[in-house]
């Protein structure tokens, strides 16, 4: 899915939904899902045979091996061999060469929109038209051509808006096109064939040129949102909510694989603003309190209206608070002060139909307002929503977008190929001699076996389809005995008189369920908050949260300062402010572990359903309080326990659309503390965005955070680890070298400084875990598919669509319950531990069964998953900044740099000293 508007994530914060501890969905047997191209031949290409692949690995023996970007050590052999289809398509290309050119504009401009428009207009000039079918450009400064262009090449272009006619007074630019270099396609072929001498060569210029070529047609016929994604409006687009609709699009990216250049193509969806008159859009958001209508900030930030009398689109700076009749300005042309209504009557002979009940909009600059009546503006098709979807819109998007694999495959091959210009072939593919094969790649894969899962007393479980049931088993290690604990009822909104008794009954049942697992809980103390001020009178619920905090502190005072061992929080309704606010109170201000439930999730369940729900919640409680829920077999852990090892997870979360400008990124580092590798406490930091950006991905304070984790490991085990394995989440392929250049050095510095003697020298590995990729796999027959048409848990792919030289693989450890399953892409970027293919692939797979708050394998190896959860918890502490969408303004005149600095200072104030000392060495975030 596109990041704009729709990102389901992996497990965001919020009240417990009761997932994870066994059980299943009710209902009768379902029909097996459709298999894409079932029955069609699916031969594996000869170059992917074991003999060919082994020859490739043997050729690597001549290379000098280093820990940095290690060469693939071999291919995996464990598991049951299968074959799968992949959404990769072969690219046939000529012997070449192609020719690379740079572009200069006179007068110079740094505005990308102007450059893109000038290059569009360049294609229509008589001097350049003969070259159009064999060139591609990036809309800024680069042109790639299949043929040599004449030199020097200098063409004058008049700049005017799309849809408008050129005028005498339009500015004229001179576009100068300079030859840069030849792109040697024979060199690319040798690289793809695995020539060891070319491993260090940079083929990125050729790959980016090929991307420009395949993106040229969709860039002219679709709407680009994000990188490499082009969207199209169907005849009857699906409505997500008020003024918002879903568009289907297609992602494409050129990928180098062994013996083949391929294009990875995938279907995706994102939200767009519905087209139509701006007046009609405003009417949809008419306030019940009367007054002039306005648009929600996320809408106002998204649209670039077409101004009918100007015959062009303009950026929307602000929506006014007065009507065209009320808004006045000084106008020398008409002799002084004049209303917008009068101005349009005199200047353009336009009589407004709604001069009093619609606001004006500002399309001016920071120095000068230019007010336009809303009724003269049109929202054209193609404005992506630049903000979050609300809960209902998200649910509708999931319903529309989560299709079975076979459906997605048909979208790609039957709708995507024509729209992308792949088949029938559109220019400039012909001009470059490039052809996209119509068939998905068929590649070898394997299905890895699951581990055995154990509980107290050698109780062993067999996983089935990536999960297992455990209704009567006791935790392998219950948390230490709990004395007093609290039940906090948040009285928010209407409720009947019996709710207090109901909460006490649920608390008693929860206590009993926890004791079934082996935990020992003392009696609960009820804490009923005062009735909270209604949301309409307390927009960000600050008063409500102050009330909750005061009620908690009052309870602590009644027990002479003794804090409860944990708080079981009962929420009477969902609220985007209360839940994160309570987490901040508990984690940062008071140091009390907390578990949150929605009363509506407890009501109406039969005894078995309620027991399962409470069992799920008990998983989280035991881990928060220091216990261990289950373990995997000794053999499955052997790759980790042969030497004292610390597993580390690193992730960074960033401001989302709608966050206040200057909101910091939040970095998390989690790490195991002993040989069991179940407890992963976390270090959290906020970090200022990079200059000219809204975020920072690399972890600024990584050295100190790794040191904190090493110190805790030493406290718990009385020694330092001999091996450190880092699983880094959230990094794109283009950032791998930055991880090596920045983060590797900080990790090494932490390893050096934790022991001043200089004798401590553990071995280090860094593995990138990628989820934001578009590789998808499709079973070739029903026996190798799940009931919903996905590949089975344990599917691993390391041939055919992976890197030629790098040590990488795709692993799907989990069972996809909804839509099409997405594997994780693991890439080893640094390795002093000489990890083997089977060791890492099977190890990552079996360790995915250790995830603490579920009885199922998860999609991402737990250290990285936990780092993601810790980041999400950190967002709770700055919730006012991350969830500022409904209160943000459009078109403010304050300097962005000043606003960013002010926001970061506010973030520092809210963050304070960070985690409370009482919870910082626990899995508070789970």
NORUR-V774363 format. One line per field, one symbol per residue. ss: DSSP state (H for helix, E for strand, C for the rest). phi: phi as a letter, one per 20 degrees, with the letter a starting at -180 (. if undefined). A space follows every 10 residues. Layout:
BEGIN
ss: ???
phi: ???
END
This chain:
BEGIN
ss: CCCCCCCCCC CCCCCECCCC CCCCCCCCCC CCCCCCCCCC CCCCCHHHCH HHHHHHHHHH HHCCCCCECC ECCCCCCCCE EEEEEECEEE EECCCCCEEE EEEEEECCCC CHHHHHHHHH HHHCCHHHHC CHHHEEECCC CEEEECCCCC CCEEEEEECC CCCCCCCCCC CEEEEEEEEE EEECHHHHHH HHCCCHHHCC CCCHHHHHHH HHHHHHHHHH HCEECCCCEE EECCCCCEEE ECCEEEEEEE EEEEEEECCE EEEEEEEEEE EEECCEEHHH HHHHCCCCCC CCCCCCHHHH CCCCCEECCC CEECCCCEEE EEECCCCEEE EHHHCEEEEH HHHHHHHHCC CCCCCCCCEE EECCCCCCCC EEEHHHEEEC CCCECCCCCC HHHHHHHHHH HCCCHHHHHH HHHHHHHHHH CCCCCCCCHH HHCCEECCCC EEEEEEECCC CEEEEHHHEE EECECCECCC CCCCCCECCC CECCEEEEEE CCCCCCCCHH HHHHHHHHHH HHHHHHCCCC ECCEEEEECC CCCCHHHCCC CHHHHHHHHH HHHHHHHHCC CCCCCEEEEE ECCCCCCHHH HHHHHHHHHH CCEEEEEEHH HHCCCCHHHH HHHHHHHHHH HHHHCCCECC EECHHHHHHH HCCCEEEEEE EEECCCCCCC CCCCEEEEEE EECCCCCCCE EEEEEEECCC CCCCCCCCCC CHHHHHHHHH HHHHHHHCCC CCEEEEEEEC CCHHHHHHHH HHHHHHHHHH HHHCCCCCCC CCEEEEEEEE CCCCCCEEEC CHHHECCCCC ECCCEEECCC CCCCCECEEE EECCCCCCCC CCCEEEEEEE ECCCCCHHHH HHHHHHHHHH CCCCCECCCC CHHHHHHHHH HHHHHHHCHH HHCCHHHCCC CCCCCHHHHH HHHHHHHHHH HCCCCCCCCC CCCCCC
phi: .fffnbbfmd rffqgfemep dmnaefnffe fgffdflfnf gcfegffdfg ffffffffff ffefecfflf fgfrdfcfne fbccecfccf decffnedcd cdcddcffbd egffgfffff fgfefgfdgf egfccbcemc bccdcfcfef cfcbceceeb fgndefcgef fdddddddfd aedeffffff fffnfgfdge feeggfffff fgffeffffe ccdecmemdc dceffcffee afmccddebc ecbfcecfmb ecdecbebcb ecfffqffff ffgfdfffen nffbdggfff feecfeeffe laecfeeadf dceffeecbe cfgdnpfbef gfgffffdld efecfddcfe dddedfebfc ecfffedcee foeffdafff ffffffffgf eedfgfffff gfeedfgffe mebffdfegf femdcdfedf fdcfbcdfff eedccgmlfd cefclnbbeb edfegfbffg gdefcddeee ecnfbefeff ffffffffff gfffffeofc dffedfcdff fefggfdbge lffffffgff ffffffffdl nfeffadeed eeafbfdfgf ffffgfeded mcgccdcegf fefmefffff fffffgffgf fffgeoeceb cdggffeffe efcgcdeccc bcdcgdgoff gngffcdccd bfcaffldec fcdcbebfff gmcdbbefef dfgfffggff ffgffedmbe feccdddddn degfdgffgf fdfgffffff ffefcffnee cfeccccedd deccfcccfe bfgdcffene fegnfccccn cdffdfebad cdeddfebme fdfeeecedb bddlfeffgf ffffffffee gfdbdafdfc gggfffffff gffgfffdgf efdegfdfdd mfefgfffff ffffffffff fmenffgfdf dcegef
END
